[in-house]
Amino acid sequence: MSQEQQEHGPRSAPAGVEEHELIAREDALLSVENLHTRFDTETGTVRAADGVSFGIDEGEIVGLVGESGSGKSVTSLSLMRLIQDPGYIPQGSINFDGEDLLEKSEEEMRQLRGDRISMVFQEPMSALNPVYDIGWQVGEPLRVHEDMKMAASRQRSVELMRQVGIPSPEDRVEDYPHQFSGGMRQRAMIAMALANEPDLLIADEPTTALDVTIEAQILDLIRDLNREIGMAVLLVTHDLGVVAEVCDRVAVMYAGRIVEYADVKSLFADPRHPYTKGLLSCVPNPAEADQELEPIGGEVPNLANTPDGCHFAPRCPYEVDECHSVDPKLREVDENHYAACIWEDPQ
């Protein structure tokens, strides 16, 4: 917030263009425009994704970051068309390589999943099937999408397991998920996702519950594969430290909405939304021995009962009366840097 804004208060939100017209580009590999995902429950309609817009270019790593309950995982599942009843997508578009995924049939989506778009889920133990060995599961996308025979897919599974750093893959290809550690199961999930060299990998909290050494190895693996095969990555995480290490751009999500969107260097050097500033204040800096971490007060609102105006206002240190009546939209506050805050105005 500038000195002028502190002295004179927030500027009125201009009647600008829609946010999806700003940041979702037709030439992007993935362009998400005004995406809404809802769940009708007994306590009300949960707006888990509430007008989400962002894009990912070919070969780019984009981080989707926010606290638990902000809507990140629902957004990633929406991209794969994996939202189940009572969830539904009433509005928006998900353009992948020029085609809207929301207009495709379920059979067409099955052809895309695991082929051109793959996903690494948050909990590998629940995502892997306990009754099939690892080699069978890693090779399944090859048999489904490439019509590869069992023997050939088995050999390719060994190669993929070696590529993701699973030791002695020729021996472990016959192991079952319960015989793998958490880190090895996550590597197996990545091997399965990479079987057909997808154009886009969606990784939902791929390092959750892993120790810091294994976390670093998994992140290095994702980054190396991104460089080697030119695969674009959507990295869903709550950890800004992870974002700083591997991402090119970052979308900050709060209460079902993108509240800031920028390249990583710009966002870390000059965060323009109070929520982003709050998240950064929680990240330890190894260079500052006496650093005091400042947690964000309060909690993410119930997405079935969000507050009027800015959803972050009840937790915001810069909150003023207008914040409870004006619903700020994303707008460009610097070159290719977007924020949804009443204090920011490019005019």
C-alpha angles and dihedrals in degrees: 000000000000126000089247091055092049091053100041104026130238122327119241114265108255121228091250132159121296113276094241089058088058105048109017107081128193092225094056120107088233122022117180113193127191093327117189122188119180139181120204108215137168090260095049143284113317111214097204093165111027110184099326118185130175141124140222123205125213111283093008128130113217122185121216104199138178144111123295109282095031094113101257099129093043089052092051092048089048090057089057092044089240098132109129132202129317083032123083142163109236099172145017139047136260108203114193116182090338098313127103108235091200089066095053124100121245090254091054090050091051088056091053099044112088090008115062094359122037133177135208108206128219097245112042094184091061093039094052118074110241095209097057126066121245095253092054091051097045089051096046096090089054092053092045100043104023099034087232118172120246096253093049093046089050091055092046089050089059090051092048092048089052090048092057093047103258105154120236093002093177087064099036096048088090095049122109125233094259089059092059126081119238092262093048092049089052090051089050090053090051091048089053091048091050097047094104096032095245124213089227131031119194109201113189109199091321094180100046113138093006122124117250095259094053090042091057091049093051092048091048089050093052092047093047093049090047089057097041100050100020092242117168115227135203104199111197111199146140091216117094089187089064090047092052091052103049113010133094096196134010137209114202112211128200128172094345096315139096105241099175134018126180146121112290097250093051094046095050094042097044116012109190103191121070091227092056089048089052093051091050091050087061094056114096116233111213090205092061110067093179097044115143113213114221113206119207110255121235126013142271108285124249103271089219090059111030120172122257118263117005110012091214095052097098089059099034121112090206095050118143132172093272091059089070094054106031117074102206120215128206112274135166110270095169134000106310089344117117132186136174104217133120089227093062122076125157093200 
